[in-house]
Amino acid sequence: MTLKEAIDVRHSRRSYTPKRLSGQVIHTLTNIIDEANREHLHIQLITEGEKAFSSLLKTYGLFSGVHTYLAMVGPKDDPQAQQLLGYYGELLILTASQHGLSSCWVGATFDQGNTRADIAPGEQLYCLITLGYAKDHTSLGEKLALSMKGRPHTAEQIMEYRGTGPAPQWFMDGIRAVLKAPSARNRLPVHFTLKHGIVTAACIPNGGYEYIDLGIALLHFEIGADYIFYPLRTRHSNK
Ligand SMILES: Cc1cc2nc3c(=O)[nH]c(=O)nc-3n(C[C@H](O)[C@H](O)[C@H](O)COP(=O)(O)O)c2cc1C
């Protein structure tokens, strides 16, 4: 499965079987984590982390069976770090999807005091990403989350093309991939503009998650459009 195909199959899952991640999957994810952490991030793969999701009160009953998650830690109050956490977190999610895993970004509905993340002074835990093999059936908690998802977004809401005629195919391919990106409360608070062949992207406030949402959207755009926002970063050739 390519990363483009992974974008099509990914959607948040919140109910997991006890099956653990294989050593090979952990190795693949750890390589990406090491690459991300060279950019002053402190992403950690936590196994046996049930406690962060065992409080019904803190999870609102949305999650069940969570044992493995990524702790998305980085420099405190740092929008650039948040954007990178979004970008690399989503790359980890799509790579996990290629290996048959399901996932969910979690900014709020977990027990902050019961995570096993290592948070150094000057750092902040921004989010978790649950990872695991999803149950076949949709749980009650997942049905609740789906009912809160709202309407799908449209291309017009998130793009502007400043040129003559229709927007080029590659730009529209990028926008279509962004429309499939996860975002906090499914708000998709991002906007892409194409002018003189250059794409710019911006975000509007979304409960403090907007820079993470933007980083996620940038990765989706790069994969959908074969466009590079970060020329110096290692490219992920498996489009
Ligand atoms: C930064 C961020 C924070 C999120 N926080 C939560 C959360 O606290 N609880 C939850 O159940 N889902 C959370 N989500 C998942 C979104 O609700 C979900 O991605 C969105 O509804 C779109 O659904 P999809 O991922 O199935 O496409 C979060 C997503 C993002 C990107």
The ligand as a Gaussian input file, in Angstrom:
#p B3LYP/6-31G(d) Opt

LIG

0 1
 C       -5.038000      17.423000      16.921000
 C       -6.195000      16.460000      17.044000
 C       -6.773000      16.237000      18.276000
 C       -7.824000      15.303000      18.404000
 N       -8.333000      15.047000      19.657000
 C       -9.286000      14.086000      19.799000
 C       -9.766000      13.743000      21.101000
 O       -9.375000      14.320000      22.125000
 N      -10.690000      12.737000      21.198000
 C      -11.154000      12.060000      20.092000
 O      -11.966000      11.143000      20.259000
 N      -10.729000      12.381000      18.840000
 C       -9.801000      13.366000      18.668000
 N       -9.322000      13.667000      17.414000
 C       -9.793000      12.903000      16.246000
 C      -10.758000      13.732000      15.399000
 O      -11.991000      13.854000      16.060000
 C      -10.929000      13.072000      14.014000
 O       -9.697000      13.034000      13.377000
 C      -11.916000      13.825000      13.155000
 O      -13.210000      13.729000      13.679000
 C      -11.943000      13.306000      11.713000
 O      -12.290000      11.946000      11.677000
 P      -11.319000      10.910000      10.919000
 O      -10.001000      10.935000      11.627000
 O      -12.024000       9.590000      11.040000
 O      -11.176000      11.356000       9.493000
 C       -8.314000      14.614000      17.256000
 C       -7.720000      14.872000      16.015000
 C       -6.666000      15.771000      15.898000
 C       -6.024000      15.982000      14.564000

